[in-house]
Amino acid sequence: MLVGNFKGLWNRAVFSVGLGWLVLVSLIWQSGQLETATDRAVFAAVLFAGFLVTYLFGFFLEARHNKRKVSGR
């Protein structure tokens, strides 16, 4: 069983996985596949938005879990 609070564990997990994704993103960025500034901007925006949504979704799940735990479900 994991020991610690959810916030600490979630932050550690997301940012450690994020470092791995950063390596992959840098490989894509330098590969020449993103030819124009528009391609790079769209890639960066989608990547940032996806990372942010994933990060915030974890806290949504925690709040939902805590609400169910209090209500006894």
Predicted model as a PDB file, atoms N, CA, C, CB and O in Angstrom, pLDDT in the B-factor column:
MODEL        1                                                                  
ATOM      1  N   MET A   1       0.841  -1.176   0.000  1.00 58.00           N  
ATOM      2  CA  MET A   1       0.000   0.000   0.000  1.00 58.00           C  
ATOM      3  C   MET A   1       0.887   1.240   0.000  1.00 58.00           C  
ATOM      4  CB  MET A   1      -0.957  -0.002   1.215  1.00 58.00           C  
ATOM      5  O   MET A   1       1.932   1.267   0.649  1.00 58.00           O  
ATOM      6  N   LEU A   2       0.471   2.237  -0.715  1.00 66.00           N  
ATOM      7  CA  LEU A   2       1.222   3.479  -0.764  1.00 66.00           C  
ATOM      8  C   LEU A   2       1.026   4.268   0.517  1.00 66.00           C  
ATOM      9  CB  LEU A   2       0.805   4.314  -1.973  1.00 66.00           C  
ATOM     10  O   LEU A   2      -0.077   4.335   1.059  1.00 66.00           O  
ATOM     11  N   VAL A   3       2.106   4.860   0.989  1.00 74.00           N  
ATOM     12  CA  VAL A   3       2.052   5.620   2.226  1.00 74.00           C  
ATOM     13  C   VAL A   3       2.236   7.098   1.879  1.00 74.00           C  
ATOM     14  CB  VAL A   3       3.142   5.130   3.244  1.00 74.00           C  
ATOM     15  O   VAL A   3       3.148   7.463   1.138  1.00 74.00           O  
ATOM     16  N   GLY A   4       1.374   7.929   2.415  1.00 75.00           N  
ATOM     17  CA  GLY A   4       1.452   9.369   2.182  1.00 75.00           C  
ATOM     18  C   GLY A   4       0.100   9.899   1.775  1.00 75.00           C  
ATOM     19  O   GLY A   4      -0.840   9.144   1.527  1.00 75.00           O  
ATOM     20  N   ASN A   5       0.023  11.212   1.713  1.00 85.00           N  
ATOM     21  CA  ASN A   5      -1.246  11.800   1.298  1.00 85.00           C  
ATOM     22  C   ASN A   5      -1.336  11.800  -0.224  1.00 85.00           C  
ATOM     23  CB  ASN A   5      -1.397  13.237   1.854  1.00 85.00           C  
ATOM     24  O   ASN A   5      -0.331  11.693  -0.928  1.00 85.00           O  
ATOM     25  N   PHE A   6      -2.547  11.923  -0.700  1.00 85.00           N  
ATOM     26  CA  PHE A   6      -2.772  11.847  -2.138  1.00 85.00           C  
ATOM     27  C   PHE A   6      -2.033  12.949  -2.879  1.00 85.00           C  
ATOM     28  CB  PHE A   6      -4.255  11.923  -2.441  1.00 85.00           C  
ATOM     29  O   PHE A   6      -1.405  12.701  -3.908  1.00 85.00           O  
ATOM     30  N   LYS A   7      -2.110  14.168  -2.354  1.00 87.00           N  
ATOM     31  CA  LYS A   7      -1.513  15.310  -3.049  1.00 87.00           C  
ATOM     32  C   LYS A   7      -0.012  15.099  -3.270  1.00 87.00           C  
ATOM     33  CB  LYS A   7      -1.753  16.604  -2.252  1.00 87.00           C  
ATOM     34  O   LYS A   7       0.493  15.346  -4.365  1.00 87.00           O  
ATOM     35  N   GLY A   8       0.687  14.654  -2.258  1.00 86.00           N  
ATOM     36  CA  GLY A   8       2.124  14.419  -2.382  1.00 86.00           C  
ATOM     37  C   GLY A   8       2.441  13.300  -3.368  1.00 86.00           C  
ATOM     38  O   GLY A   8       3.344  13.426  -4.195  1.00 86.00           O  
ATOM     39  N   LEU A   9       1.693  12.210  -3.272  1.00 87.00           N  
ATOM     40  CA  LEU A   9       1.923  11.085  -4.180  1.00 87.00           C  
ATOM     41  C   LEU A   9       1.578  11.451  -5.622  1.00 87.00           C  
ATOM     42  CB  LEU A   9       1.101   9.874  -3.740  1.00 87.00           C  
ATOM     43  O   LEU A   9       2.297  11.083  -6.551  1.00 87.00           O  
ATOM     44  N   TRP A  10       0.478  12.176  -5.801  1.00 87.00           N  
ATOM     45  CA  TRP A  10       0.056  12.564  -7.156  1.00 87.00           C  
ATOM     46  C   TRP A  10       1.075  13.499  -7.798  1.00 87.00           C  
ATOM     47  CB  TRP A  10      -1.328  13.242  -7.116  1.00 87.00           C  
ATOM     48  O   TRP A  10       1.439  13.333  -8.963  1.00 87.00           O  
ATOM     49  N   ASN A  11       1.533  14.490  -7.020  1.00 88.00           N  
ATOM     50  CA  ASN A  11       2.534  15.413  -7.544  1.00 88.00           C  
ATOM     51  C   ASN A  11       3.810  14.680  -7.937  1.00 88.00           C  
ATOM     52  CB  ASN A  11       2.849  16.494  -6.517  1.00 88.00           C  
ATOM     53  O   ASN A  11       4.375  14.937  -8.999  1.00 88.00           O  
ATOM     54  N   ARG A  12       4.255  13.784  -7.094  1.00 88.00           N  
ATOM     55  CA  ARG A  12       5.472  13.033  -7.384  1.00 88.00           C  
ATOM     56  C   ARG A  12       5.301  12.176  -8.640  1.00 88.00           C  
ATOM     57  CB  ARG A  12       5.853  12.150  -6.185  1.00 88.00           C  
ATOM     58  O   ARG A  12       6.194  12.124  -9.485  1.00 88.00           O  
ATOM     59  N   ALA A  13       4.166  11.512  -8.759  1.00 88.00           N  
ATOM     60  CA  ALA A  13       3.916  10.646  -9.920  1.00 88.00           C  
ATOM     61  C   ALA A  13       3.813  11.448 -11.206  1.00 88.00           C  
ATOM     62  CB  ALA A  13       2.640   9.838  -9.716  1.00 88.00           C  
ATOM     63  O   ALA A  13       4.441  11.102 -12.206  1.00 88.00           O  
ATOM     64  N   VAL A  14       3.020  12.525 -11.187  1.00 89.00           N  
ATOM     65  CA  VAL A  14       2.814  13.313 -12.410  1.00 89.00           C  
ATOM     66  C   VAL A  14       4.109  13.954 -12.865  1.00 89.00           C  
ATOM     67  CB  VAL A  14       1.748  14.391 -12.186  1.00 89.00           C  
ATOM     68  O   VAL A  14       4.416  13.940 -14.057  1.00 89.00           O  
ATOM     69  N   PHE A  15       4.868  14.511 -11.952  1.00 88.00           N  
ATOM     70  CA  PHE A  15       6.075  15.196 -12.376  1.00 88.00           C  
ATOM     71  C   PHE A  15       7.212  14.242 -12.727  1.00 88.00           C  
ATOM     72  CB  PHE A  15       6.521  16.134 -11.302  1.00 88.00           C  
ATOM     73  O   PHE A  15       8.061  14.592 -13.547  1.00 88.00           O  
ATOM     74  N   SER A  16       7.260  13.056 -12.139  1.00 90.00           N  
ATOM     75  CA  SER A  16       8.278  12.097 -12.565  1.00 90.00           C  
ATOM     76  C   SER A  16       7.941  11.543 -13.950  1.00 90.00           C  
ATOM     77  CB  SER A  16       8.401  10.947 -11.540  1.00 90.00           C  
ATOM     78  O   SER A  16       8.834  11.361 -14.778  1.00 90.00           O  
ATOM     79  N   VAL A  17       6.664  11.275 -14.204  1.00 90.00           N  
ATOM     80  CA  VAL A  17       6.256  10.845 -15.548  1.00 90.00           C  
ATOM     81  C   VAL A  17       6.430  11.998 -16.533  1.00 90.00           C  
ATOM     82  CB  VAL A  17       4.781  10.347 -15.548  1.00 90.00           C  
ATOM     83  O   VAL A  17       6.796  11.792 -17.690  1.00 90.00           O  
ATOM     84  N   GLY A  18       6.160  13.220 -16.053  1.00 88.00           N  
ATOM     85  CA  GLY A  18       6.332  14.406 -16.891  1.00 88.00           C  
ATOM     86  C   GLY A  18       7.758  14.588 -17.361  1.00 88.00           C  
ATOM     87  O   GLY A  18       7.986  15.066 -18.473  1.00 88.00           O  
ATOM     88  N   LEU A  19       8.719  14.219 -16.540  1.00 90.00           N  
ATOM     89  CA  LEU A  19      10.123  14.310 -16.962  1.00 90.00           C  
ATOM     90  C   LEU A  19      10.417  13.348 -18.115  1.00 90.00           C  
ATOM     91  CB  LEU A  19      11.059  14.011 -15.775  1.00 90.00           C  
ATOM     92  O   LEU A  19      11.154  13.684 -19.042  1.00 90.00           O  
ATOM     93  N   GLY A  20       9.843  12.170 -18.047  1.00 90.00           N  
ATOM     94  CA  GLY A  20       9.996  11.224 -19.163  1.00 90.00           C  
ATOM     95  C   GLY A  20       9.352  11.748 -20.436  1.00 90.00           C  
ATOM     96  O   GLY A  20       9.914  11.620 -21.524  1.00 90.00           O  
ATOM     97  N   TRP A  21       8.161  12.345 -20.296  1.00 89.00           N  
ATOM     98  CA  TRP A  21       7.490  12.930 -21.452  1.00 89.00           C  
ATOM     99  C   TRP A  21       8.295  14.091 -22.015  1.00 89.00           C  
ATOM    100  CB  TRP A  21       6.083  13.397 -21.076  1.00 89.00           C  
ATOM    101  O   TRP A  21       8.319  14.305 -23.227  1.00 89.00           O  
ATOM    102  N   LEU A  22       8.953  14.842 -21.137  1.00 91.00           N  
ATOM    103  CA  LEU A  22       9.770  15.963 -21.589  1.00 91.00           C  
ATOM    104  C   LEU A  22      10.896  15.490 -22.508  1.00 91.00           C  
ATOM    105  CB  LEU A  22      10.351  16.715 -20.388  1.00 91.00           C  
ATOM    106  O   LEU A  22      11.230  16.162 -23.484  1.00 91.00           O  
ATOM    107  N   VAL A  23      11.466  14.355 -22.199  1.00 93.00           N  
ATOM    108  CA  VAL A  23      12.505  13.780 -23.063  1.00 93.00           C  
ATOM    109  C   VAL A  23      11.915  13.426 -24.425  1.00 93.00           C  
ATOM    110  CB  VAL A  23      13.137  12.522 -22.405  1.00 93.00           C  
ATOM    111  O   VAL A  23      12.507  13.738 -25.458  1.00 93.00           O  
ATOM    112  N   LEU A  24      10.754  12.777 -24.432  1.00 92.00           N  
ATOM    113  CA  LEU A  24      10.111  12.422 -25.696  1.00 92.00           C  
ATOM    114  C   LEU A  24       9.715  13.662 -26.495  1.00 92.00           C  
ATOM    115  CB  LEU A  24       8.882  11.558 -25.436  1.00 92.00           C  
ATOM    116  O   LEU A  24       9.873  13.694 -27.715  1.00 92.00           O  
ATOM    117  N   VAL A  25       9.207  14.666 -25.816  1.00 92.00           N  
ATOM    118  CA  VAL A  25       8.818  15.907 -26.483  1.00 92.00           C  
ATOM    119  C   VAL A  25      10.030  16.581 -27.105  1.00 92.00           C  
ATOM    120  CB  VAL A  25       8.130  16.859 -25.497  1.00 92.00           C  
ATOM    121  O   VAL A  25       9.954  17.088 -28.224  1.00 92.00           O  
ATOM    122  N   SER A  26      11.137  16.591 -26.394  1.00 93.00           N  
ATOM    123  CA  SER A  26      12.341  17.217 -26.954  1.00 93.00           C  
ATOM    124  C   SER A  26      12.838  16.460 -28.177  1.00 93.00           C  
ATOM    125  CB  SER A  26      13.450  17.287 -25.899  1.00 93.00           C  
ATOM    126  O   SER A  26      13.348  17.064 -29.121  1.00 93.00           O  
ATOM    127  N   LEU A  27      12.691  15.141 -28.161  1.00 95.00           N  
ATOM    128  CA  LEU A  27      13.083  14.358 -29.342  1.00 95.00           C  
ATOM    129  C   LEU A  27      12.188  14.699 -30.536  1.00 95.00           C  
ATOM    130  CB  LEU A  27      13.010  12.840 -29.036  1.00 95.00           C  
ATOM    131  O   LEU A  27      12.674  14.837 -31.658  1.00 95.00           O  
ATOM    132  N   ILE A  28      10.892  14.835 -30.295  1.00 93.00           N  
ATOM    133  CA  ILE A  28       9.967  15.208 -31.370  1.00 93.00           C  
ATOM    134  C   ILE A  28      10.266  16.616 -31.852  1.00 93.00           C  
ATOM    135  CB  ILE A  28       8.501  15.105 -30.896  1.00 93.00           C  
ATOM    136  O   ILE A  28      10.287  16.880 -33.054  1.00 93.00           O  
ATOM    137  N   TRP A  29      10.500  17.527 -30.900  1.00 92.00           N  
ATOM    138  CA  TRP A  29      10.750  18.931 -31.233  1.00 92.00           C  
ATOM    139  C   TRP A  29      11.985  19.080 -32.133  1.00 92.00           C  
ATOM    140  CB  TRP A  29      10.931  19.756 -29.946  1.00 92.00           C  
ATOM    141  O   TRP A  29      11.988  19.877 -33.071  1.00 92.00           O  
ATOM    142  N   GLN A  30      13.027  18.307 -31.835  1.00 94.00           N  
ATOM    143  CA  GLN A  30      14.284  18.418 -32.578  1.00 94.00           C  
ATOM    144  C   GLN A  30      14.334  17.531 -33.815  1.00 94.00           C  
ATOM    145  CB  GLN A  30      15.436  18.076 -31.678  1.00 94.00           C  
ATOM    146  O   GLN A  30      15.304  17.590 -34.570  1.00 94.00           O  
ATOM    147  N   SER A  31      13.319  16.719 -34.037  1.00 94.00           N  
ATOM    148  CA  SER A  31      13.347  15.770 -35.144  1.00 94.00           C  
ATOM    149  C   SER A  31      13.087  16.411 -36.501  1.00 94.00           C  
ATOM    150  CB  SER A  31      12.338  14.695 -34.906  1.00 94.00           C  
ATOM    151  O   SER A  31      13.391  15.819 -37.536  1.00 94.00           O  
ATOM    152  N   GLY A  32      12.532  17.611 -36.502  1.00 91.00           N  
ATOM    153  CA  GLY A  32      12.213  18.254 -37.766  1.00 91.00           C  
ATOM    154  C   GLY A  32      10.796  17.980 -38.241  1.00 91.00           C  
ATOM    155  O   GLY A  32      10.409  18.433 -39.319  1.00 91.00           O  
ATOM    156  N   GLN A  33      10.026  17.254 -37.465  1.00 93.00           N  
ATOM    157  CA  GLN A  33       8.645  16.956 -37.844  1.00 93.00           C  
ATOM    158  C   GLN A  33       7.753  18.193 -37.739  1.00 93.00           C  
ATOM    159  CB  GLN A  33       8.089  15.837 -36.967  1.00 93.00           C  
ATOM    160  O   GLN A  33       6.763  18.317 -38.459  1.00 93.00           O  
ATOM    161  N   LEU A  34       8.112  19.098 -36.841  1.00 93.00           N  
ATOM    162  CA  LEU A  34       7.348  20.329 -36.649  1.00 93.00           C  
ATOM    163  C   LEU A  34       8.022  21.415 -37.486  1.00 93.00           C  
ATOM    164  CB  LEU A  34       7.273  20.739 -35.122  1.00 93.00           C  
ATOM    165  O   LEU A  34       8.952  22.083 -37.033  1.00 93.00           O  
ATOM    166  N   GLU A  35       7.538  21.576 -38.701  1.00 93.00           N  
ATOM    167  CA  GLU A  35       8.249  22.406 -39.669  1.00 93.00           C  
ATOM    168  C   GLU A  35       8.014  23.899 -39.503  1.00 93.00           C  
ATOM    169  CB  GLU A  35       7.857  22.006 -41.041  1.00 93.00           C  
ATOM    170  O   GLU A  35       8.940  24.690 -39.687  1.00 93.00           O  
ATOM    171  N   THR A  36       6.797  24.300 -39.159  1.00 94.00           N  
ATOM    172  CA  THR A  36       6.496  25.726 -39.095  1.00 94.00           C  
ATOM    173  C   THR A  36       6.292  26.163 -37.648  1.00 94.00           C  
ATOM    174  CB  THR A  36       5.250  26.054 -39.933  1.00 94.00           C  
ATOM    175  O   THR A  36       6.152  25.340 -36.743  1.00 94.00           O  
ATOM    176  N   ALA A  37       6.278  27.474 -37.457  1.00 94.00           N  
ATOM    177  CA  ALA A  37       6.033  28.013 -36.111  1.00 94.00           C  
ATOM    178  C   ALA A  37       4.624  27.659 -35.647  1.00 94.00           C  
ATOM    179  CB  ALA A  37       6.231  29.549 -36.090  1.00 94.00           C  
ATOM    180  O   ALA A  37       4.392  27.451 -34.456  1.00 94.00           O  
ATOM    181  N   THR A  38       3.692  27.591 -36.581  1.00 96.00           N  
ATOM    182  CA  THR A  38       2.317  27.206 -36.233  1.00 96.00           C  
ATOM    183  C   THR A  38       2.271  25.762 -35.744  1.00 96.00           C  
ATOM    184  CB  THR A  38       1.377  27.386 -37.446  1.00 96.00           C  
ATOM    185  O   THR A  38       1.585  25.461 -34.767  1.00 96.00           O  
ATOM    186  N   ASP A  39       2.992  24.869 -36.412  1.00 94.00           N  
ATOM    187  CA  ASP A  39       3.062  23.472 -35.974  1.00 94.00           C  
ATOM    188  C   ASP A  39       3.600  23.385 -34.551  1.00 94.00           C  
ATOM    189  CB  ASP A  39       3.946  22.645 -36.929  1.00 94.00           C  
ATOM    190  O   ASP A  39       3.057  22.660 -33.718  1.00 94.00           O  
ATOM    191  N   ARG A  40       4.663  24.122 -34.279  1.00 94.00           N  
ATOM    192  CA  ARG A  40       5.271  24.093 -32.946  1.00 94.00           C  
ATOM    193  C   ARG A  40       4.333  24.685 -31.894  1.00 94.00           C  
ATOM    194  CB  ARG A  40       6.601  24.859 -32.951  1.00 94.00           C  
ATOM    195  O   ARG A  40       4.260  24.175 -30.777  1.00 94.00           O  
ATOM    196  N   ALA A  41       3.619  25.752 -32.241  1.00 95.00           N  
ATOM    197  CA  ALA A  41       2.697  26.379 -31.294  1.00 95.00           C  
ATOM    198  C   ALA A  41       1.531  25.452 -30.970  1.00 95.00           C  
ATOM    199  CB  ALA A  41       2.174  27.705 -31.855  1.00 95.00           C  
ATOM    200  O   ALA A  41       1.146  25.320 -29.808  1.00 95.00           O  
ATOM    201  N   VAL A  42       0.975  24.818 -31.977  1.00 96.00           N  
ATOM    202  CA  VAL A  42      -0.140  23.886 -31.755  1.00 96.00           C  
ATOM    203  C   VAL A  42       0.335  22.693 -30.921  1.00 96.00           C  
ATOM    204  CB  VAL A  42      -0.732  23.398 -33.113  1.00 96.00           C  
ATOM    205  O   VAL A  42      -0.355  22.271 -29.992  1.00 96.00           O  
ATOM    206  N   PHE A  43       1.488  22.162 -31.244  1.00 94.00           N  
ATOM    207  CA  PHE A  43       2.055  21.033 -30.502  1.00 94.00           C  
ATOM    208  C   PHE A  43       2.248  21.408 -29.031  1.00 94.00           C  
ATOM    209  CB  PHE A  43       3.403  20.592 -31.127  1.00 94.00           C  
ATOM    210  O   PHE A  43       1.862  20.649 -28.142  1.00 94.00           O  
ATOM    211  N   ALA A  44       2.838  22.567 -28.775  1.00 93.00           N  
ATOM    212  CA  ALA A  44       3.085  23.000 -27.400  1.00 93.00           C  
ATOM    213  C   ALA A  44       1.777  23.257 -26.660  1.00 93.00           C  
ATOM    214  CB  ALA A  44       3.950  24.261 -27.385  1.00 93.00           C  
ATOM    215  O   ALA A  44       1.656  22.901 -25.487  1.00 93.00           O  
ATOM    216  N   ALA A  45       0.800  23.865 -27.321  1.00 95.00           N  
ATOM    217  CA  ALA A  45      -0.478  24.165 -26.671  1.00 95.00           C  
ATOM    218  C   ALA A  45      -1.230  22.892 -26.310  1.00 95.00           C  
ATOM    219  CB  ALA A  45      -1.343  25.038 -27.578  1.00 95.00           C  
ATOM    220  O   ALA A  45      -1.757  22.772 -25.204  1.00 95.00           O  
ATOM    221  N   VAL A  46      -1.281  21.949 -27.231  1.00 95.00           N  
ATOM    222  CA  VAL A  46      -1.974  20.682 -26.967  1.00 95.00           C  
ATOM    223  C   VAL A  46      -1.264  19.902 -25.865  1.00 95.00           C  
ATOM    224  CB  VAL A  46      -2.058  19.828 -28.251  1.00 95.00           C  
ATOM    225  O   VAL A  46      -1.910  19.313 -24.998  1.00 95.00           O  
ATOM    226  N   LEU A  47       0.044  19.900 -25.901  1.00 92.00           N  
ATOM    227  CA  LEU A  47       0.822  19.191 -24.893  1.00 92.00           C  
ATOM    228  C   LEU A  47       0.605  19.803 -23.509  1.00 92.00           C  
ATOM    229  CB  LEU A  47       2.312  19.212 -25.256  1.00 92.00           C  
ATOM    230  O   LEU A  47       0.372  19.080 -22.540  1.00 92.00           O  
ATOM    231  N   PHE A  48       0.680  21.123 -23.416  1.00 92.00           N  
ATOM    232  CA  PHE A  48       0.495  21.801 -22.135  1.00 92.00           C  
ATOM    233  C   PHE A  48      -0.926  21.599 -21.612  1.00 92.00           C  
ATOM    234  CB  PHE A  48       0.801  23.300 -22.272  1.00 92.00           C  
ATOM    235  O   PHE A  48      -1.118  21.302 -20.433  1.00 92.00           O  
ATOM    236  N   ALA A  49      -1.911  21.759 -22.478  1.00 95.00           N  
ATOM    237  CA  ALA A  49      -3.304  21.586 -22.069  1.00 95.00           C  
ATOM    238  C   ALA A  49      -3.561  20.155 -21.598  1.00 95.00           C  
ATOM    239  CB  ALA A  49      -4.249  21.940 -23.228  1.00 95.00           C  
ATOM    240  O   ALA A  49      -4.233  19.947 -20.587  1.00 95.00           O  
ATOM    241  N   GLY A  50      -3.038  19.184 -22.313  1.00 92.00           N  
ATOM    242  CA  GLY A  50      -3.219  17.783 -21.921  1.00 92.00           C  
ATOM    243  C   GLY A  50      -2.573  17.472 -20.582  1.00 92.00           C  
ATOM    244  O   GLY A  50      -3.153  16.764 -19.758  1.00 92.00           O  
ATOM    245  N   PHE A  51      -1.375  17.999 -20.362  1.00 90.00           N  
ATOM    246  CA  PHE A  51      -0.691  17.783 -19.088  1.00 90.00           C  
ATOM    247  C   PHE A  51      -1.468  18.428 -17.952  1.00 90.00           C  
ATOM    248  CB  PHE A  51       0.739  18.341 -19.138  1.00 90.00           C  
ATOM    249  O   PHE A  51      -1.618  17.833 -16.885  1.00 90.00           O  
ATOM    250  N   LEU A  52      -1.965  19.646 -18.173  1.00 92.00           N  
ATOM    251  CA  LEU A  52      -2.719  20.360 -17.146  1.00 92.00           C  
ATOM    252  C   LEU A  52      -4.037  19.651 -16.827  1.00 92.00           C  
ATOM    253  CB  LEU A  52      -2.991  21.798 -17.595  1.00 92.00           C  
ATOM    254  O   LEU A  52      -4.402  19.524 -15.659  1.00 92.00           O  
ATOM    255  N   VAL A  53      -4.745  19.193 -17.846  1.00 93.00           N  
ATOM    256  CA  VAL A  53      -6.013  18.480 -17.640  1.00 93.00           C  
ATOM    257  C   VAL A  53      -5.766  17.178 -16.874  1.00 93.00           C  
ATOM    258  CB  VAL A  53      -6.706  18.184 -19.001  1.00 93.00           C  
ATOM    259  O   VAL A  53      -6.526  16.842 -15.965  1.00 93.00           O  
ATOM    260  N   THR A  54      -4.728  16.456 -17.227  1.00 91.00           N  
ATOM    261  CA  THR A  54      -4.401  15.213 -16.529  1.00 91.00           C  
ATOM    262  C   THR A  54      -4.079  15.488 -15.070  1.00 91.00           C  
ATOM    263  CB  THR A  54      -3.221  14.504 -17.206  1.00 91.00           C  
ATOM    264  O   THR A  54      -4.532  14.768 -14.179  1.00 91.00           O  
ATOM    265  N   TYR A  55      -3.289  16.540 -14.827  1.00 91.00           N  
ATOM    266  CA  TYR A  55      -2.912  16.891 -13.456  1.00 91.00           C  
ATOM    267  C   TYR A  55      -4.149  17.257 -12.630  1.00 91.00           C  
ATOM    268  CB  TYR A  55      -1.906  18.062 -13.458  1.00 91.00           C  
ATOM    269  O   TYR A  55      -4.314  16.762 -11.515  1.00 91.00           O  
ATOM    270  N   LEU A  56      -5.004  18.104 -13.158  1.00 93.00           N  
ATOM    271  CA  LEU A  56      -6.187  18.545 -12.426  1.00 93.00           C  
ATOM    272  C   LEU A  56      -7.211  17.423 -12.261  1.00 93.00           C  
ATOM    273  CB  LEU A  56      -6.826  19.725 -13.136  1.00 93.00           C  
ATOM    274  O   LEU A  56      -7.941  17.401 -11.269  1.00 93.00           O  
ATOM    275  N   PHE A  57      -7.278  16.496 -13.214  1.00 93.00           N  
ATOM    276  CA  PHE A  57      -8.210  15.381 -13.132  1.00 93.00           C  
ATOM    277  C   PHE A  57      -7.925  14.507 -11.909  1.00 93.00           C  
ATOM    278  CB  PHE A  57      -8.140  14.543 -14.407  1.00 93.00           C  
ATOM    279  O   PHE A  57      -8.847  13.945 -11.318  1.00 93.00           O  
ATOM    280  N   GLY A  58      -6.658  14.392 -11.533  1.00 90.00           N  
ATOM    281  CA  GLY A  58      -6.322  13.624 -10.335  1.00 90.00           C  
ATOM    282  C   GLY A  58      -6.953  14.204  -9.091  1.00 90.00           C  
ATOM    283  O   GLY A  58      -7.415  13.462  -8.223  1.00 90.00           O  
ATOM    284  N   PHE A  59      -6.978  15.533  -8.991  1.00 91.00           N  
ATOM    285  CA  PHE A  59      -7.587  16.169  -7.829  1.00 91.00           C  
ATOM    286  C   PHE A  59      -9.110  16.067  -7.868  1.00 91.00           C  
ATOM    287  CB  PHE A  59      -7.164  17.630  -7.750  1.00 91.00           C  
ATOM    288  O   PHE A  59      -9.756  15.979  -6.823  1.00 91.00           O  
ATOM    289  N   PHE A  60      -9.680  16.079  -9.065  1.00 92.00           N  
ATOM    290  CA  PHE A  60     -11.115  15.841  -9.211  1.00 92.00           C  
ATOM    291  C   PHE A  60     -11.461  14.441  -8.711  1.00 92.00           C  
ATOM    292  CB  PHE A  60     -11.553  16.014 -10.687  1.00 92.00           C  
ATOM    293  O   PHE A  60     -12.445  14.263  -7.993  1.00 92.00           O  
ATOM    294  N   LEU A  61     -10.660  13.454  -9.084  1.00 89.00           N  
ATOM    295  CA  LEU A  61     -10.911  12.081  -8.632  1.00 89.00           C  
ATOM    296  C   LEU A  61     -10.774  11.960  -7.125  1.00 89.00           C  
ATOM    297  CB  LEU A  61      -9.954  11.111  -9.316  1.00 89.00           C  
ATOM    298  O   LEU A  61     -11.549  11.246  -6.488  1.00 89.00           O  
ATOM    299  N   GLU A  62      -9.796  12.649  -6.547  1.00 89.00           N  
ATOM    300  CA  GLU A  62      -9.627  12.606  -5.098  1.00 89.00           C  
ATOM    301  C   GLU A  62     -10.841  13.210  -4.394  1.00 89.00           C  
ATOM    302  CB  GLU A  62      -8.348  13.349  -4.685  1.00 89.00           C  
ATOM    303  O   GLU A  62     -11.334  12.645  -3.417  1.00 89.00           O  
ATOM    304  N   ALA A  63     -11.326  14.353  -4.881  1.00 90.00           N  
ATOM    305  CA  ALA A  63     -12.495  14.986  -4.267  1.00 90.00           C  
ATOM    306  C   ALA A  63     -13.719  14.079  -4.372  1.00 90.00           C  
ATOM    307  CB  ALA A  63     -12.784  16.346  -4.930  1.00 90.00           C  
ATOM    308  O   ALA A  63     -14.492  13.957  -3.422  1.00 90.00           O  
ATOM    309  N   ARG A  64     -13.887  13.452  -5.515  1.00 90.00           N  
ATOM    310  CA  ARG A  64     -15.020  12.536  -5.703  1.00 90.00           C  
ATOM    311  C   ARG A  64     -14.914  11.334  -4.776  1.00 90.00           C  
ATOM    312  CB  ARG A  64     -15.095  12.065  -7.161  1.00 90.00           C  
ATOM    313  O   ARG A  64     -15.913  10.894  -4.207  1.00 90.00           O  
ATOM    314  N   HIS A  65     -13.698  10.801  -4.625  1.00 86.00           N  
ATOM    315  CA  HIS A  65     -13.468   9.669  -3.741  1.00 86.00           C  
ATOM    316  C   HIS A  65     -13.759  10.049  -2.289  1.00 86.00           C  
ATOM    317  CB  HIS A  65     -12.026   9.165  -3.883  1.00 86.00           C  
ATOM    318  O   HIS A  65     -14.404   9.296  -1.559  1.00 86.00           O  
ATOM    319  N   ASN A  66     -13.277  11.230  -1.875  1.00 87.00           N  
ATOM    320  CA  ASN A  66     -13.519  11.671  -0.503  1.00 87.00           C  
ATOM    321  C   ASN A  66     -15.002  11.896  -0.232  1.00 87.00           C  
ATOM    322  CB  ASN A  66     -12.745  12.948  -0.220  1.00 87.00           C  
ATOM    323  O   ASN A  66     -15.488  11.589   0.856  1.00 87.00           O  
ATOM    324  N   LYS A  67     -15.722  12.430  -1.217  1.00 89.00           N  
ATOM    325  CA  LYS A  67     -17.153  12.664  -1.049  1.00 89.00           C  
ATOM    326  C   LYS A  67     -17.891  11.324  -0.896  1.00 89.00           C  
ATOM    327  CB  LYS A  67     -17.717  13.466  -2.255  1.00 89.00           C  
ATOM    328  O   LYS A  67     -18.795  11.195  -0.070  1.00 89.00           O  
ATOM    329  N   ARG A  68     -17.500  10.350  -1.688  1.00 87.00           N  
ATOM    330  CA  ARG A  68     -18.152   9.023  -1.576  1.00 87.00           C  
ATOM    331  C   ARG A  68     -17.798   8.344  -0.262  1.00 87.00           C  
ATOM    332  CB  ARG A  68     -17.743   8.114  -2.754  1.00 87.00           C  
ATOM    333  O   ARG A  68     -18.626   7.655   0.334  1.00 87.00           O  
ATOM    334  N   LYS A  69     -16.555   8.545   0.190  1.00 84.00           N  
ATOM    335  CA  LYS A  69     -16.130   7.925   1.438  1.00 84.00           C  
ATOM    336  C   LYS A  69     -16.917   8.498   2.614  1.00 84.00           C  
ATOM    337  CB  LYS A  69     -14.621   8.126   1.654  1.00 84.00           C  
ATOM    338  O   LYS A  69     -17.284   7.764   3.532  1.00 84.00           O  
ATOM    339  N   VAL A  70     -17.179   9.811   2.589  1.00 87.00           N  
ATOM    340  CA  VAL A  70     -17.936  10.457   3.660  1.00 87.00           C  
ATOM    341  C   VAL A  70     -19.391  10.018   3.625  1.00 87.00           C  
ATOM    342  CB  VAL A  70     -17.841  11.986   3.546  1.00 87.00           C  
ATOM    343  O   VAL A  70     -19.997   9.806   4.675  1.00 87.00           O  
ATOM    344  N   SER A  71     -19.958   9.877   2.436  1.00 83.00           N  
ATOM    345  CA  SER A  71     -21.363   9.492   2.343  1.00 83.00           C  
ATOM    346  C   SER A  71     -21.579   8.004   2.603  1.00 83.00           C  
ATOM    347  CB  SER A  71     -21.905   9.852   0.980  1.00 83.00           C  
ATOM    348  O   SER A  71     -22.720   7.562   2.745  1.00 83.00           O  
ATOM    349  N   GLY A  72     -20.508   7.233   2.666  1.00 73.00           N  
ATOM    350  CA  GLY A  72     -20.622   5.822   3.010  1.00 73.00           C  
ATOM    351  C   GLY A  72     -20.861   4.891   1.859  1.00 73.00           C  
ATOM    352  O   GLY A  72     -21.272   3.753   2.086  1.00 73.00           O  
ATOM    353  N   ARG A  73     -20.631   5.303   0.647  1.00 67.00           N  
ATOM    354  CA  ARG A  73     -20.852   4.428  -0.511  1.00 67.00           C  
ATOM    355  C   ARG A  73     -19.698   3.514  -0.737  1.00 67.00           C  
ATOM    356  CB  ARG A  73     -21.100   5.233  -1.751  1.00 67.00           C  
ATOM    357  O   ARG A  73     -19.720   2.711  -1.670  1.00 67.00           O  
TER     358      ARG A  73                                                      
ENDMDL                                                                          
END                                                                             
